[in-house]
Amino acid sequence: MNDFCMPITCPECPWRRDVPVGRFPPERYARLRDTCETGGLRAIFACHKSPEGAERACAGFLLVHGANSNAVRLAVIRGRFRPDEIRAAAPLYDDFAEMARANGYDPESS
């Protein structure tokens, strides 16, 4: 196990299509929006199961948006994790906007 990311999407991962919607409030998606839409210039979308102060990247985020994140690319270059070792335990949403809308937050409205 590495200290950068989770190796597989957890059972409650918001990126998973099979997780019941409403697990996290819409306001949380509003706060996480920048992690997926700025090219990774800010914080990485952290797994909700990682402890505060020792956050690890969410496997779902890495699988869907990781290639577009400068912070993730840098972590790969530095050998902090291998993208081919990250797996999804279920089908994932195609992007942040689709996931957020399914959970009650419309990124186009703010």
Secondary structure, 3 states (H helix, E strand, C coil): CCCCECCECCCCCCCECCCCCCCCCHHHHHHHHHHHHCCCCCCCCECCCCCCCCCCECHHHHHHHHHHCHHHHHHHHCCCCCHHHCECCCCECCCHHHHHHHCCCCHHHC
